[in-house]
């Protein structure tokens, strides 16, 4: 079976970086490009981090396009240093990348790649949805040409992680999310309802670091600040594999259970701004627009992630 061709739209970010590692460790995936966006840190840092991680993984031939630095309407979210470290990827301190991003803006790059091969490329947005929304608005044919979107974001029953009601990616640009959810593009949503069931523990990281390898050390250093944050504010000894879980839709779909629902995004400006609302009771009578993951065999996914990282380490991946 041919590997699935994907572009990851990303804001690295610790869990974004782990998703990039998993993508490059998975033969089921052909990573075509990265596009970057504001989110966990500013877009200059997210672009630098994307390039640096690819270079670290000897994958600098994969193009990176820098995207939007600001949300559509709301103010830029304050720094995520407390969660992701001052550079965005914990304590990793990767050297500055030698490779530069492509000349095109990420929005134009996405449009060009998708229209060149309609229905061939899936996009995995794992940050705020600004780039995707602007591509939809700028080129009407874009929504028809994208094969699918697999989005990390939202929270339907689990509560929010940036406000009591909203998940970070949706809250960082709710108007963009609203555009995307109403675009008609086939959407699979990986919300907090399932990502918080996929917890990488400090014991898992210690186990991985029995291998003396750059990849193992990278995972340890990347997750150090992240785990401190989770322990201080959420009371558990580990971190959720939010963004890597999107890739389970390719490498281990049997670990997820899905339901089809009508999902909307609150852009009212009130206390629930940016929250994702699923019409579980079908009261709106509107057709389902999102395939939502609501169940996951979380420990099995974490084991799969560790096994892929062990294999990547054994192959000598990393600088």
Beta strands, then each sheet from edge to edge (+ up, - down):
strand 1: 4-10
strand 2: 29-36
strand 3: 63-66
strand 4: 122-125
strand 5: 148-152
strand 6: 187-190
strand 7: 199-201
strand 8: 238-240
strand 9: 256-261
strand 10: 263-265
strand 11: 276-278
strand 12: 290-296
sheet 1: 3+ 2+ 1+ 4+ 5+ 6+ 12+ 9-
sheet 2: 7+ 8-
sheet 3: 10+ 11-
end
